[in-house]
């Protein structure tokens, strides 16, 4: 069993890593959305364009 102080230390480390990951996700999110929006019209046009033509 871990001592309580070790558990607290491990919990604090996890929370710190979690905060870093969340910050990274917030940095990447606009790029992902931008890429998706840039790709979507082409894909949608390819998909629906043939049916309308």
N, CA, C and O of each residue as an XYZ file, in Angstrom:
212
protein
N       0.847     -1.211      0.000
C       0.000      0.000      0.000
C       0.875      1.251      0.000
O       1.922      1.307      0.644
N       0.416      2.226     -0.728
C       1.093      3.522     -0.709
C       0.764      4.271      0.567
O      -0.338      4.179      1.107
N       1.747      5.007      1.026
C       1.462      5.892      2.155
C       0.585      7.032      1.647
O       0.577      7.351      0.458
N      -0.145      7.632      2.568
C      -1.060      8.701      2.182
C      -0.314      9.837      1.487
O      -0.797     10.379      0.493
N       0.857     10.198      2.003
C       1.621     11.294      1.395
C       2.024     10.958     -0.040
O       2.052     11.833     -0.905
N       2.340      9.667     -0.289
C       2.683      9.250     -1.646
C       1.470      9.328     -2.567
O       1.586      9.707     -3.733
N       0.303      8.966     -2.030
C      -0.930      9.055     -2.822
C      -1.223     10.505     -3.183
O      -1.584     10.810     -4.320
N      -1.063     11.397     -2.207
C      -1.319     12.817     -2.460
C      -0.356     13.344     -3.513
O      -0.750     14.089     -4.411
N       0.899     12.956     -3.396
C       1.914     13.399     -4.362
C       1.579     12.873     -5.766
O       1.690     13.606     -6.749
N       1.176     11.619     -5.852
C       0.818     11.031     -7.140
C      -0.404     11.737     -7.726
O      -0.463     11.988     -8.930
N      -1.378     12.055     -6.874
C      -2.576     12.750     -7.328
C      -2.224     14.139     -7.867
O      -2.734     14.564     -8.904
N      -1.346     14.835     -7.147
C      -0.934     16.169     -7.598
C      -0.208     16.100     -8.937
O      -0.405     16.955     -9.800
N       0.631     15.083     -9.108
C       1.347     14.889    -10.372
C       0.360     14.631    -11.509
O       0.504     15.193    -12.595
N      -0.635     13.791    -11.268
C      -1.646     13.503    -12.287
C      -2.423     14.758    -12.652
O      -2.689     15.008    -13.828
N      -2.788     15.546    -11.652
C      -3.541     16.773    -11.925
C      -2.717     17.753    -12.743
O      -3.243     18.436    -13.621
N      -1.404     17.822    -12.448
C      -0.526     18.705    -13.204
C      -0.424     18.250    -14.662
O      -0.510     19.059    -15.586
N      -0.240     16.942    -14.847
C      -0.164     16.403    -16.209
C      -1.474     16.601    -16.949
O      -1.475     16.910    -18.141
N      -2.592     16.427    -16.253
C      -3.907     16.612    -16.847
C      -4.086     18.061    -17.312
O      -4.609     18.313    -18.398
N      -3.647     19.007    -16.477
C      -3.752     20.415    -16.837
C      -2.901     20.722    -18.070
O      -3.316     21.493    -18.936
N      -1.718     20.122    -18.151
C      -0.851     20.329    -19.315
C      -1.495     19.757    -20.576
O      -1.445     20.371    -21.642
N      -2.098     18.580    -20.447
C      -2.757     17.968    -21.598
C      -3.942     18.802    -22.062
O      -4.144     18.990    -23.262
N      -4.737     19.307    -21.099
C      -5.881     20.137    -21.467
C      -5.436     21.391    -22.190
O      -6.076     21.816    -23.152
N      -4.338     21.989    -21.733
C      -3.804     23.180    -22.397
C      -3.372     22.838    -23.821
O      -3.603     23.618    -24.745
N      -2.754     21.689    -24.000
C      -2.316     21.258    -25.330
C      -3.511     21.025    -26.250
O      -3.476     21.396    -27.424
N      -4.556     20.415    -25.724
C      -5.772     20.182    -26.515
C      -6.361     21.515    -26.970
O      -6.786     21.645    -28.118
N      -6.388     22.497    -26.082
C      -6.930     23.808    -26.439
C      -6.095     24.469    -27.525
O      -6.628     25.196    -28.363
N      -4.766     24.217    -27.515
C      -3.906     24.751    -28.576
C      -4.217     24.090    -29.916
O      -4.266     24.749    -30.954
N      -4.428     22.774    -29.871
C      -4.585     22.014    -31.115
C      -5.989     22.100    -31.693
O      -6.172     21.967    -32.903
N      -6.981     22.321    -30.839
C      -8.369     22.277    -31.276
C      -8.664     23.189    -32.468
O      -9.282     22.735    -33.432
N      -8.244     24.463    -32.437
C      -8.539     25.324    -33.603
C      -7.941     24.791    -34.898
O      -8.548     24.913    -35.962
N      -6.744     24.196    -34.810
C      -6.112     23.630    -36.006
C      -6.926     22.466    -36.533
O      -7.132     22.338    -37.740
N      -7.388     21.617    -35.629
C      -8.182     20.454    -36.033
C      -9.489     20.917    -36.672
O      -9.889     20.408    -37.719
N     -10.150     21.885    -36.039
C     -11.399     22.402    -36.598
C     -11.155     23.054    -37.951
O     -11.930     22.869    -38.889
N     -10.071     23.818    -38.045
C      -9.733     24.470    -39.314
C      -9.515     23.458    -40.420
O     -10.004     23.626    -41.537
N      -8.774     22.401    -40.099
C      -8.492     21.361    -41.085
C      -9.776     20.647    -41.487
O      -9.987     20.341    -42.661
N     -10.636     20.383    -40.496
C     -11.893     19.702    -40.792
C     -12.781     20.569    -41.672
O     -13.387     20.075    -42.622
N     -12.861     21.860    -41.362
C     -13.693     22.756    -42.162
C     -13.140     22.914    -43.569
O     -13.901     23.030    -44.529
N     -11.823     22.918    -43.695
C     -11.206     23.036    -45.019
C     -11.463     21.787    -45.850
O     -11.670     21.878    -47.060
N     -11.451     20.628    -45.213
C     -11.613     19.371    -45.930
C     -13.078     19.062    -46.206
O     -13.404     18.430    -47.211
N     -13.953     19.503    -45.320
C     -15.353     19.110    -45.410
C     -16.030     19.528    -46.715
O     -16.648     18.678    -47.356
N     -15.949     20.779    -47.139
C     -16.664     21.158    -48.364
C     -16.275     20.301    -49.568
O     -17.137     19.911    -50.356
N     -14.978     20.005    -49.714
C     -14.536     19.164    -50.829
C     -15.176     17.790    -50.743
O     -15.674     17.267    -51.740
N     -15.163     17.210    -49.558
C     -15.716     15.874    -49.370
C     -17.217     15.881    -49.617
O     -17.755     15.006    -50.296
N     -17.885     16.885    -49.053
C     -19.338     16.983    -49.218
C     -19.672     17.195    -50.691
O     -20.605     16.584    -51.211
N     -18.918     18.053    -51.358
C     -19.172     18.323    -52.770
C     -18.963     17.057    -53.593
O     -19.747     16.764    -54.496
N     -17.913     16.311    -53.285
C     -17.637     15.070    -53.989
C     -18.771     14.075    -53.771
O     -19.173     13.347    -54.679
N     -19.276     14.065    -52.533
C     -20.287     13.094    -52.160
C     -21.648     13.451    -52.759
O     -22.324     12.598    -53.336
N     -22.045     14.725    -52.617
C     -23.373     15.137    -53.060
C     -23.380     15.673    -54.486
O     -24.406     15.620    -55.163
N     -22.250     16.185    -54.944
C     -22.169     16.784    -56.277
C     -22.544     15.801    -57.367
O     -23.226     16.163    -58.325
N     -22.102     14.559    -57.227
C     -22.382     13.552    -58.244
C     -23.867     13.226    -58.296
O     -24.413     12.989    -59.374
N     -24.526     13.211    -57.135
C     -25.945     12.858    -57.092
C     -26.802     13.952    -57.732
O     -27.824     13.668    -58.356
N     -26.368     15.218    -57.566
C     -27.154     16.316    -58.127
C     -26.945     16.439    -59.628
O     -27.868     16.820    -60.347
N     -25.761     16.128    -60.108
C     -25.419     16.327    -61.517
C     -26.164     15.351    -62.423
O     -25.991     15.384    -63.641
